[in-house]
Amino acid sequence: MTKSVRLLTDGEATAAVLRTQSEVEARIRAICFKTGPPALVGAELEWTLHHTAAPSAPLTAEKLRQALGPHTPVTIKPPGDLSPPRPLPAGGTITVEPGGQVEISSAPAATLAALHAAVSADTAHLTALLGSAGLTLGRQGIDAHREPRRLVHTPRYTAMEQSFDARGPDGRVMMCSTAGLQACLDAGTEAELAVRWAAVSALGPPLLAAFANSRRHAGRDTGFASARMAAWWAMDPRLTHPVGVSPDPAADWVRYALAAPLTCVRRDGGCWAAPPGTTLGDWARGALPQPLTADDVDYHLTTLFPPVRPHGYLEVRYLDAQPADDWFAPVAVLATLLADPATTDAALDLALPVAGHWEAAYRYGLDDAALRRAATAVLDLAARRLEPGPHRPEVLDSIERKLR
């Protein structure tokens, strides 16, 4: 007689205890890339936030709640208020980062034109809300006016701050002063994945250099083209430096995740501090008293911040935040360079000579001759392959301005 088999629910699967490192590795592989024909594009836009009349004045959670109204995320609501925030008019959601930075996460879109329409509508709505409260969005990738100061107090951020402080001040700068622009691109088919992974990684230094805009921090000239990336780079390299690139991207990510230190461990109560120096691999080998679950592994992956992160899709994290009216060009460039295999191959070839030049990119930007050559070449390729449409002149104008 046959035996019926009950499939695990999502909740049961994530609560399952992983008893060996092989099971941990299998979990990471299972969720890091969702392969299939590339179809969708998304964006996450983050900005520092300032009082319009006094950009150096500190923010308060109360002021943000007043400004955001029904869109206020739970992390800055009064204790006990767990009501979910209302989505923005075009479907985006708002989060508030540790230092009060505001972020819009778009819904995935089928075309660049649809993404532009949705994000532009949501950005206009957010800008109007903030303006009514006397607040304005920053225009670069790091707070030009204030020293880092944490505004959001959650067990996660408290534990992460404690972990970062053990290495130096850059973790607080990253958490509370930096703002990035993220492009979210499909991983592609299994046959395409390795090249797409290699291409978005290699494109990092030239595109970081081209769109770098965060030289001033806390009222002073840092000397860096991207002080935002300088802060990320100065942190623990196991958390913020690039993932290795090989023909097996899932294996690259597994190695990175296992070797990365824990920055927080969720527990009942308010203390999520992680044992110093303990990695996910250590936990998989029994270093912590509590068992390791699939959900713990998934959560650990959210505490890793390489320039390109697998998140089912490819989450490109190396761009400085752009002014609210300039966000589209770098996202369109990346989407265009990954729009078809031939263009992706060509972009990879153009970027490979400077693929590892991260420090030069954040230090010198396009003043570095090799990076300028590579950036000019890849941006020219994107300009030639950019799909026709009403926003093409906007992107071409942005590219021209960056290369002047």
RASULWO-V232541 format. One record per residue. OMEGA is omega in radians with two decimals (NA if undefined). Layout:
# RASULWO-V232541
omega=OMEGA
omega=OMEGA
This chain:
# RASULWO-V232541
omega=-3.10
omega=3.13
omega=3.11
omega=-3.13
omega=3.12
omega=3.10
omega=3.10
omega=2.97
omega=3.11
omega=-3.13
omega=3.12
omega=-3.12
omega=-3.10
omega=3.12
omega=-3.08
omega=3.10
omega=3.09
omega=-2.94
omega=3.13
omega=3.09
omega=3.11
omega=3.10
omega=3.08
omega=3.13
omega=-3.14
omega=3.12
omega=-3.13
omega=3.12
omega=-3.04
omega=-3.01
omega=-2.97
omega=-3.13
omega=3.01
omega=-3.01
omega=3.14
omega=-3.14
omega=3.13
omega=-3.08
omega=-2.97
omega=3.07
omega=3.11
omega=3.13
omega=3.00
omega=-3.06
omega=-3.10
omega=3.12
omega=2.85
omega=-3.04
omega=-3.01
omega=2.92
omega=-3.07
omega=-3.07
omega=-3.08
omega=-3.03
omega=-3.12
omega=-3.10
omega=-3.13
omega=3.05
omega=2.99
omega=3.09
omega=3.12
omega=3.13
omega=3.11
omega=3.10
omega=3.10
omega=-3.08
omega=-3.00
omega=3.08
omega=-3.07
omega=3.12
omega=-3.08
omega=3.11
omega=-3.07
omega=-3.04
omega=3.13
omega=3.06
omega=3.09
omega=3.13
omega=3.12
omega=3.12
omega=-3.10
omega=-3.13
omega=-3.09
omega=3.11
omega=3.10
omega=3.06
omega=3.03
omega=-3.02
omega=-3.12
omega=3.02
omega=3.10
omega=3.09
omega=-3.14
omega=2.90
omega=3.08
omega=-3.09
omega=-2.96
omega=-3.10
omega=-3.11
omega=3.06
omega=-3.12
omega=-3.11
omega=2.97
omega=3.01
omega=-3.10
omega=2.87
omega=3.08
omega=-3.13
omega=-3.10
omega=-3.14
omega=3.05
omega=3.13
omega=3.12
omega=3.10
omega=3.13
omega=-3.10
omega=-3.08
omega=-3.08
omega=3.10
omega=3.12
omega=-3.13
omega=3.12
omega=3.11
omega=3.11
omega=3.13
omega=-3.12
omega=3.12
omega=3.10
omega=-3.11
omega=-3.13
omega=3.13
omega=3.13
omega=3.13
omega=-3.13
omega=3.14
omega=3.13
omega=3.01
omega=-3.05
omega=3.11
omega=-2.98
omega=3.08
omega=-3.13
omega=-3.10
omega=-2.93
omega=-2.93
omega=2.94
omega=3.14
omega=3.10
omega=-3.06
omega=-3.11
omega=-3.10
omega=-3.06
omega=3.09
omega=3.08
omega=3.13
omega=-3.05
omega=3.09
omega=3.13
omega=3.14
omega=3.11
omega=3.11
omega=3.13
omega=-3.11
omega=-3.10
omega=-3.13
omega=-3.11
omega=-3.12
omega=-3.02
omega=-2.98
omega=3.11
omega=3.10
omega=3.08
omega=3.12
omega=-3.05
omega=-2.90
omega=-3.04
omega=-3.03
omega=3.11
omega=-3.09
omega=3.02
omega=-3.09
omega=3.01
omega=-3.10
omega=-3.01
omega=3.11
omega=-3.14
omega=-3.11
omega=3.12
omega=3.11
omega=-3.13
omega=-3.09
omega=-2.91
omega=-3.04
omega=-3.13
omega=3.12
omega=3.09
omega=3.14
omega=-3.08
omega=-3.11
omega=3.10
omega=-3.12
omega=3.13
omega=-3.08
omega=-3.10
omega=-3.13
omega=3.14
omega=2.99
omega=-3.14
omega=-3.07
omega=-3.04
omega=3.11
omega=-3.11
omega=-2.96
omega=-3.10
omega=-3.07
omega=3.08
omega=3.07
omega=3.04
omega=-3.11
omega=3.08
omega=-3.10
omega=-3.04
omega=-3.14
omega=3.01
omega=3.08
omega=3.06
omega=3.05
omega=-3.12
omega=3.09
omega=3.13
omega=3.12
omega=-3.07
omega=-3.10
omega=3.13
omega=3.13
omega=-3.08
omega=3.12
omega=3.13
omega=-2.95
omega=3.11
omega=-3.04
omega=2.98
omega=3.08
omega=-3.14
omega=3.12
omega=3.06
omega=3.14
omega=-3.09
omega=3.13
omega=3.09
omega=3.07
omega=-3.08
omega=3.09
omega=-3.14
omega=-3.13
omega=-3.06
omega=-3.13
omega=-3.10
omega=-3.08
omega=3.11
omega=3.01
omega=3.07
omega=3.01
omega=3.10
omega=-3.06
omega=3.12
omega=2.95
omega=-3.09
omega=-2.98
omega=-3.07
omega=3.11
omega=-3.09
omega=3.13
omega=3.06
omega=-3.08
omega=3.05
omega=-3.09
omega=-3.14
omega=3.04
omega=3.10
omega=3.08
omega=3.12
omega=3.12
omega=3.13
omega=2.99
omega=-3.06
omega=3.14
omega=-3.11
omega=-3.12
omega=3.13
omega=3.13
omega=3.13
omega=3.07
omega=3.12
omega=3.07
omega=3.11
omega=3.14
omega=-3.12
omega=3.09
omega=-3.11
omega=3.11
omega=3.13
omega=3.10
omega=-2.97
omega=3.07
omega=-3.14
omega=3.00
omega=-3.07
omega=3.01
omega=-3.13
omega=-2.88
omega=2.99
omega=3.07
omega=-3.14
omega=-3.07
omega=-2.92
omega=-2.95
omega=-3.08
omega=2.95
omega=2.97
omega=3.11
omega=3.02
omega=-3.01
omega=-3.13
omega=-3.09
omega=-3.02
omega=-2.91
omega=-3.01
omega=-3.13
omega=3.09
omega=3.11
omega=3.10
omega=-3.12
omega=3.14
omega=-3.14
omega=-3.13
omega=3.08
omega=-3.03
omega=3.13
omega=-3.05
omega=-3.10
omega=3.13
omega=3.13
omega=3.08
omega=-3.12
omega=3.13
omega=3.11
omega=3.13
omega=-3.11
omega=-3.07
omega=-3.03
omega=-3.13
omega=-3.14
omega=-3.01
omega=-3.12
omega=-2.99
omega=-3.09
omega=-3.09
omega=3.09
omega=-3.12
omega=-3.11
omega=3.11
omega=-2.91
omega=-3.07
omega=-3.10
omega=2.99
omega=3.02
omega=-2.99
omega=-3.12
omega=3.12
omega=3.10
omega=3.12
omega=-3.11
omega=3.14
omega=3.10
omega=-3.11
omega=-3.08
omega=3.09
omega=3.05
omega=3.08
omega=3.13
omega=-3.14
omega=-3.12
omega=-3.08
omega=-3.09
omega=-3.10
omega=3.09
omega=3.11
omega=-3.05
omega=-3.08
omega=3.13
omega=3.12
omega=3.13
omega=-3.13
omega=-3.13
omega=3.11
omega=3.12
omega=3.11
omega=-3.13
omega=-3.14
omega=-3.12
omega=-3.05
omega=3.13
omega=NA
